[in-house]
Amino acid sequence: MTLLHDRVLFIDGEAIILDKPSGLPVDAPRDGSLSLENHLSSLTFGFQRWPLPVHRLDRDTSGCLALARNPKAHKRYAAEFEAGTVTKRYVAILEGVPDQPSGTIDLPLKKVSSAAEGWRMIAASDGKAAMTEWRMLAEKNGRSLILFTPRTGRTHQIRSHALHGLGISIAGDPVYGDGAGPMMLHSRFLSIPRGAKPPVEATAPLPDSFAAAGFGPEYLDEAGV
């Protein structure tokens, strides 16, 4: 079992930001496999209460995940996510290169389900409003490294917007792409405002899988991301 206390990016009396590994679900899966819940008792750092996640990252998404260390902080941070005041930046490798260097995807998303394919999010006029800004950081061998800045927080938003907004799936995406290899989506930066206090904020290092796919951390350094 990976020791998550070695992956703490930020900690104070109210909050923790973890660098969540890809493959670890936040909520306990139906199949009974390990999830973040199995690690919470090792993340108390002297407190009696277990910390609780404030938001969710998909099982196959790595990077910044915020936990609150008391119920009052949890309620306050959850309200910031709900209000859209949290800054989130993701990086992803796409299985293609967009026509433009940057843009905004404004596509409402709706959940659909079928016995054959399970559930997924599709672009639909009667869906919930969803907006994602994006910028291309690099391209190589027919693939591209993209910075995504979601302005709303819909389920699978970046994954669905990549496919339905840009027409290109995220490499390794098991739902919206071919599922070959690890999914190349990483929560790079997270910042939760706290009024007069400094924000709960961290930057997660790029996983080795990105460098193995040809897009190492030097591409982020060059772009100042």
TIFIZA-584579 format. One record per residue (C-alpha): residue number from 1; y, z, x negated. Coordinates in Angstrom, 3 decimals. Each point is the difference from the previous one (the first is absolute). Layout:
REM TIFIZA-584579
<NUM, <Y, Z, X>>,
...
END
This chain:
REM TIFIZA-584579
<1, <0.000, 0.000, 0.000>>,
<2, <3.342, -1.066, -1.473>>,
<3, <2.206, 2.985, -0.746>>,
<4, <3.147, -0.746, 1.961>>,
<5, <1.966, 2.862, -1.546>>,
<6, <0.111, -2.179, -3.128>>,
<7, <1.770, -2.679, 2.071>>,
<8, <3.009, 2.053, 1.143>>,
<9, <3.254, -1.925, -0.526>>,
<10, <2.378, 2.526, 1.613>>,
<11, <-0.312, 3.645, 1.014>>,
<12, <2.342, 2.755, 1.138>>,
<13, <-0.172, 2.813, 2.542>>,
<14, <0.092, -2.389, 2.971>>,
<15, <-1.741, -3.218, -0.955>>,
<16, <-2.489, -1.827, -2.180>>,
<17, <-0.162, -3.730, -0.694>>,
<18, <-3.420, -1.208, -1.099>>,
<19, <-0.995, -3.247, -1.643>>,
<20, <-2.799, -0.689, 2.498>>,
<21, <-2.840, -2.061, -1.469>>,
<22, <-1.126, -3.153, 1.778>>,
<23, <-3.161, 0.577, 2.032>>,
<24, <0.890, 3.533, 1.125>>,
<25, <0.804, 0.232, 3.734>>,
<26, <2.655, 2.476, 1.138>>,
<27, <-1.889, 0.885, 3.194>>,
<28, <-3.700, 0.881, 0.081>>,
<29, <-1.966, -3.206, 0.774>>,
<30, <-2.677, -0.122, 2.687>>,
<31, <-2.661, -0.685, -2.612>>,
<32, <0.549, 3.448, -1.497>>,
<33, <1.057, -1.281, -3.437>>,
<34, <2.562, 1.878, -2.079>>,
<35, <3.649, -0.051, 0.992>>,
<36, <3.229, 1.710, -0.995>>,
<37, <-1.035, 2.927, 2.204>>,
<38, <-2.770, 0.828, -2.480>>,
<39, <2.626, 0.466, -2.733>>,
<40, <2.665, 2.061, 1.802>>,
<41, <-1.414, 3.382, -1.049>>,
<42, <0.476, -1.002, -3.667>>,
<43, <3.667, -0.911, 0.591>>,
<44, <1.368, 3.414, 1.002>>,
<45, <1.458, 0.814, -3.468>>,
<46, <0.246, 3.702, 0.748>>,
<47, <0.837, -0.299, 3.704>>,
<48, <-2.392, 1.286, 2.670>>,
<49, <0.597, -2.927, 2.349>>,
<50, <-1.555, -3.362, -0.650>>,
<51, <2.604, -2.781, -0.202>>,
<52, <-0.074, -2.615, 2.751>>,
<53, <0.742, -3.736, -0.241>>,
<54, <3.323, -0.992, 1.558>>,
<55, <-0.917, -3.690, 0.407>>,
<56, <-2.929, -2.330, -0.590>>,
<57, <-1.072, -2.552, -2.564>>,
<58, <-2.886, -2.344, 0.750>>,
<59, <-3.298, 0.831, -1.733>>,
<60, <0.345, -2.940, -2.408>>,
<61, <3.717, 0.508, -0.741>>,
<62, <0.833, 2.042, -3.098>>,
<63, <3.136, 1.884, -0.988>>,
<64, <2.592, 2.425, 1.332>>,
<65, <-1.203, 2.295, 2.787>>,
<66, <2.141, 2.955, 1.119>>,
<67, <-1.470, 3.359, 1.015>>,
<68, <1.951, 2.901, 1.502>>,
<69, <-0.759, 3.534, -1.193>>,
<70, <1.052, 1.829, 3.181>>,
<71, <0.247, -0.872, 3.731>>,
<72, <3.814, 0.022, 0.081>>,
<73, <0.219, -2.520, -2.845>>,
<74, <-2.720, -2.118, 1.623>>,
<75, <1.959, -0.230, 3.226>>,
<76, <3.244, -0.842, -1.819>>,
<77, <-1.527, -2.706, -2.197>>,
<78, <-1.924, -1.538, 2.892>>,
<79, <3.321, -0.270, 1.858>>,
<80, <1.517, -1.862, -2.985>>,
<81, <-2.858, -2.519, 0.085>>,
<82, <0.460, -0.371, 3.755>>,
<83, <3.749, -0.543, -0.428>>,
<84, <-0.510, -2.663, -2.679>>,
<85, <1.996, 1.866, -2.665>>,
<86, <-2.841, 0.067, -2.540>>,
<87, <0.172, -2.569, -2.822>>,
<88, <-3.334, -1.689, -0.731>>,
<89, <-0.726, -2.747, -2.491>>,
<90, <-3.367, -1.683, -0.472>>,
<91, <-1.270, -2.594, -2.447>>,
<92, <-2.772, -2.445, 0.823>>,
<93, <-1.758, -3.011, -1.474>>,
<94, <-0.170, -2.901, 2.446>>,
<95, <-2.595, -2.780, 0.000>>,
<96, <2.733, -2.624, -0.216>>,
<97, <3.696, -0.497, -0.749>>,
<98, <2.701, 0.145, 2.721>>,
<99, <2.372, -2.963, 0.401>>,
<100, <3.073, 2.225, -0.442>>,
<101, <0.797, 2.676, -2.636>>,
<102, <0.819, 2.655, 2.608>>,
<103, <0.547, 0.566, 3.696>>,
<104, <-0.437, 2.187, 3.056>>,
<105, <-3.016, -0.092, 2.312>>,
<106, <0.972, 0.986, 3.541>>,
<107, <-3.192, -0.259, 2.044>>,
<108, <-1.070, 2.408, 2.765>>,
<109, <-3.569, 1.220, -0.472>>,
<110, <-2.691, 0.726, 2.567>>,
<111, <-3.454, 1.531, -0.391>>,
<112, <-2.941, -2.097, 1.195>>,
<113, <-3.688, 0.776, -0.085>>,
<114, <-3.284, -1.845, 0.357>>,
<115, <-3.621, 1.013, -0.362>>,
<116, <-0.533, -2.663, -2.656>>,
<117, <3.016, 0.636, -2.233>>,
<118, <1.060, 3.558, 0.813>>,
<119, <3.722, 0.675, 0.314>>,
<120, <2.969, -1.563, -1.748>>,
<121, <3.742, -0.537, 0.430>>,
<122, <1.319, -3.379, 1.088>>,
<123, <3.480, -1.433, 0.437>>,
<124, <0.838, 0.103, 3.712>>,
<125, <3.242, -0.175, 1.976>>,
<126, <-1.120, 2.986, 2.080>>,
<127, <-0.864, 2.060, -3.075>>,
<128, <1.978, 2.795, -1.645>>,
<129, <3.026, -0.980, -2.098>>,
<130, <-0.864, -0.287, -3.700>>,
<131, <2.191, -1.050, -2.927>>,
<132, <-0.841, -0.399, -3.686>>,
<133, <2.252, -1.179, -2.824>>,
<134, <-1.699, -1.659, -2.961>>,
<135, <0.767, -1.387, -3.444>>,
<136, <-2.187, -1.944, -2.415>>,
<137, <-0.229, 1.675, -3.410>>,
<138, <-2.320, -2.444, -1.790>>,
<139, <-2.457, -2.838, 0.514>>,
<140, <-3.045, -0.955, -2.034>>,
<141, <-3.075, -2.161, 0.537>>,
<142, <0.821, -0.728, 3.634>>,
<143, <0.545, 3.660, 0.871>>,
<144, <3.187, 2.037, 0.357>>,
<145, <1.138, 3.577, -0.523>>,
<146, <2.170, 1.086, 2.919>>,
<147, <2.218, 3.017, 0.619>>,
<148, <-0.116, 1.032, 3.673>>,
<149, <2.561, 2.352, 1.548>>,
<150, <-1.026, 0.844, 3.577>>,
<151, <2.840, 0.953, 2.348>>,
<152, <-2.397, 1.150, 2.720>>,
<153, <-3.294, 1.849, -0.300>>,
<154, <-2.589, -1.866, 2.043>>,
<155, <-3.722, 0.196, -0.690>>,
<156, <-1.120, -2.714, -2.470>>,
<157, <3.599, -1.270, 0.005>>,
<158, <0.150, -1.404, -3.519>>,
<159, <-3.528, -1.392, 0.146>>,
<160, <0.605, -1.714, 3.338>>,
<161, <3.512, -1.188, -0.906>>,
<162, <-1.300, -1.551, -3.233>>,
<163, <-2.501, -2.074, 1.961>>,
<164, <1.964, -0.760, 3.171>>,
<165, <3.512, -0.031, -1.497>>,
<166, <-0.595, -1.658, -3.373>>,
<167, <-3.259, -1.732, 0.849>>,
<168, <-1.699, 1.584, -3.041>>,
<169, <-2.375, 2.958, -0.021>>,
<170, <-0.005, 2.876, -2.464>>,
<171, <-2.688, -0.422, -2.658>>,
<172, <-3.157, 1.910, 0.907>>,
<173, <1.125, 0.890, 3.526>>,
<174, <-3.215, 0.580, 1.973>>,
<175, <1.656, -0.570, 3.406>>,
<176, <2.715, -2.637, -0.553>>,
<177, <-1.445, -1.671, -3.105>>,
<178, <-3.333, -0.718, -1.654>>,
<179, <-0.772, 3.582, -1.009>>,
<180, <-1.122, -1.118, -3.457>>,
<181, <0.701, 2.786, -2.490>>,
<182, <2.392, 2.940, 0.445>>,
<183, <2.936, -0.414, 2.361>>,
<184, <3.144, -0.561, -2.058>>,
<185, <2.499, 2.085, 1.966>>,
<186, <1.692, 2.990, -1.655>>,
<187, <2.583, 2.461, 1.307>>,
<188, <2.293, -0.098, -3.038>>,
<189, <2.932, 2.201, 1.108>>,
<190, <0.653, 2.593, 2.690>>,
<191, <3.148, 2.003, 0.736>>,
<192, <0.425, 2.443, 2.903>>,
<193, <3.571, 1.277, 0.515>>,
<194, <0.588, 3.751, 0.289>>,
<195, <3.681, 0.329, 0.838>>,
<196, <1.850, 1.895, -2.734>>,
<197, <-3.213, 0.486, -2.003>>,
<198, <-1.311, -2.654, -2.395>>,
<199, <-2.422, -2.341, 1.768>>,
<200, <-3.775, 0.249, -0.207>>,
<201, <-0.437, -3.022, -2.239>>,
<202, <-2.475, -1.613, -2.401>>,
<203, <-1.077, -3.264, -1.609>>,
<204, <-3.748, -0.655, -0.325>>,
<205, <-1.302, -1.800, -3.103>>,
<206, <-1.585, -3.370, 0.601>>,
<207, <-3.819, 0.164, 0.257>>,
<208, <-2.059, -1.630, -2.748>>,
<209, <-1.300, -2.494, 2.573>>,
<210, <3.410, -1.720, 0.011>>,
<211, <-0.048, -0.532, -3.777>>,
<212, <-3.606, -1.223, 0.245>>,
<213, <1.239, -2.570, 2.549>>,
<214, <2.705, -1.189, -2.415>>,
<215, <2.993, 1.970, 1.300>>,
<216, <0.507, 3.052, -2.199>>,
<217, <2.804, 2.603, 0.105>>,
<218, <2.198, -2.130, -2.265>>,
<219, <0.795, -2.208, 3.011>>,
<220, <1.366, 3.003, 1.871>>,
<221, <1.933, 1.184, -3.042>>,
<222, <1.647, -3.425, -0.377>>,
<223, <1.028, 0.070, 3.683>>,
<224, <1.163, 3.619, -0.132>>,
<225, <-2.456, 0.996, 2.732>>,
END
